[in-house]
Amino acid sequence: IEPYLMDTRPLCKIIWESYYRTPTNELINRVLGANKVTGIYRIANLNTGMCYIGQAVNIADRFKQHIKCGLGIDAPQTKLYKAMLEDGVENFRFEVIEKCEQSELNDKEKYWIDFY
């Protein structure tokens, strides 16, 4: 039905609420726990092997934002979100590379970008 809609945002929100929100929250709680985790993360496309390195003061919230954007909710036009829309967010692996202090985020992110 997407091609027939003038605005796909409501459909994307329904998909998030119906199919992704609960499993995403449960997965994040199992992996990161209930405490806020600050650090560097990696999102890898399982089909192409390409990856994105990012930093976040709250990685759990950032992962949720990425998934929502990957579903088309308020997504800026980036290569990452375009790939998520084309391949499906199910084909991306989200992982924490390194936990660190907020003051170290910029240096650590640069290191990991250079590494990958």
C-alpha positions as CSV (number, residue, x, y, z in Angstrom):
1,I,0.0,0.0,0.0
2,E,3.0,2.3,0.4
3,P,3.0,3.5,-3.2
4,Y,-0.5,4.7,-2.8
5,L,0.1,6.9,0.2
6,M,1.0,10.5,0.1
7,D,2.7,10.3,3.4
8,T,4.3,7.0,4.5
9,R,5.2,8.1,8.0
10,P,2.0,6.9,9.7
11,L,2.5,3.4,8.0
12,C,6.1,3.3,9.2
13,K,5.0,4.2,12.7
14,I,2.4,1.4,12.7
15,I,5.0,-1.1,11.6
16,W,7.4,0.1,14.4
17,E,4.7,-0.1,17.1
18,S,3.2,-3.4,15.8
19,Y,6.3,-5.4,14.9
20,Y,9.6,-3.8,16.1
21,R,9.2,-1.8,19.3
22,T,8.7,-4.7,21.8
23,P,11.3,-7.1,20.3
24,T,13.8,-4.2,20.0
25,N,13.3,-3.2,23.6
26,E,13.6,-6.8,24.8
27,L,16.8,-7.4,22.8
28,I,18.4,-4.1,24.0
29,N,17.6,-5.0,27.6
30,R,19.1,-8.5,27.3
31,V,22.3,-7.1,25.6
32,L,22.8,-3.8,27.4
33,G,20.8,-4.3,30.6
34,A,18.8,-1.6,32.3
35,N,21.6,0.8,32.9
36,K,22.6,3.6,30.4
37,V,25.6,2.5,28.4
38,T,27.9,5.2,26.8
39,G,30.3,4.2,24.1
40,I,31.1,3.4,20.5
41,Y,28.8,1.1,18.4
42,R,28.9,-0.5,15.0
43,I,26.0,-1.3,12.6
44,A,26.9,-3.8,9.9
45,N,25.0,-4.7,6.8
46,L,24.9,-8.5,6.7
47,N,24.4,-8.5,3.0
48,T,27.3,-6.3,2.0
49,G,29.6,-6.3,5.0
50,M,29.7,-2.5,5.0
51,C,29.5,-0.9,8.4
52,Y,28.7,2.4,10.2
53,I,30.5,3.4,13.4
54,G,28.9,5.8,15.8
55,Q,29.0,7.1,19.3
56,A,26.3,7.6,21.9
57,V,25.8,8.7,25.4
58,N,22.9,6.3,25.6
59,I,23.5,3.4,23.1
60,A,20.1,1.8,23.7
61,D,18.2,5.0,22.7
62,R,20.5,5.5,19.7
63,F,19.9,1.9,18.5
64,K,16.1,2.6,18.7
65,Q,16.5,5.8,16.7
66,H,18.5,4.0,14.0
67,I,15.9,1.3,13.7
68,K,13.1,3.8,13.4
69,C,15.0,5.7,10.7
70,G,15.7,2.4,9.0
71,L,11.9,1.9,8.8
72,G,11.4,5.3,7.3
73,I,10.3,7.3,10.4
74,D,11.9,10.7,10.2
75,A,14.9,9.3,8.3
76,P,17.5,11.8,7.0
77,Q,18.8,10.9,3.5
78,T,21.9,8.9,4.4
79,K,23.5,5.8,2.9
80,L,22.8,3.9,6.1
81,Y,19.1,4.5,6.2
82,K,18.7,4.1,2.4
83,A,20.4,0.6,2.8
84,M,18.2,-0.2,5.8
85,L,15.1,0.7,3.8
86,E,16.2,-1.4,0.8
87,D,17.6,-4.4,2.7
88,G,15.4,-4.3,5.8
89,V,16.6,-3.6,9.3
90,E,16.6,-7.3,10.0
91,N,19.7,-7.6,7.8
92,F,21.8,-5.3,10.0
93,R,23.8,-6.3,13.1
94,F,24.0,-3.8,16.0
95,E,26.9,-4.2,18.4
96,V,28.7,-2.3,21.1
97,I,32.4,-2.0,20.3
98,E,33.6,-0.2,23.4
99,K,32.1,1.3,26.5
100,C,33.8,4.5,27.5
101,E,33.3,7.8,29.3
102,Q,31.5,10.6,27.5
103,S,34.7,12.7,27.4
104,E,36.4,9.9,25.4
105,L,33.7,9.5,22.7
106,N,35.2,11.6,19.9
107,D,38.7,10.1,20.2
108,K,37.4,6.5,20.5
109,E,35.0,7.0,17.6
110,K,37.8,8.3,15.4
111,Y,40.0,5.3,16.4
112,W,37.3,2.8,15.5
113,I,36.4,4.5,12.2
114,D,40.1,4.3,11.2
115,F,40.2,0.6,12.4
116,Y,37.3,-0.4,10.3
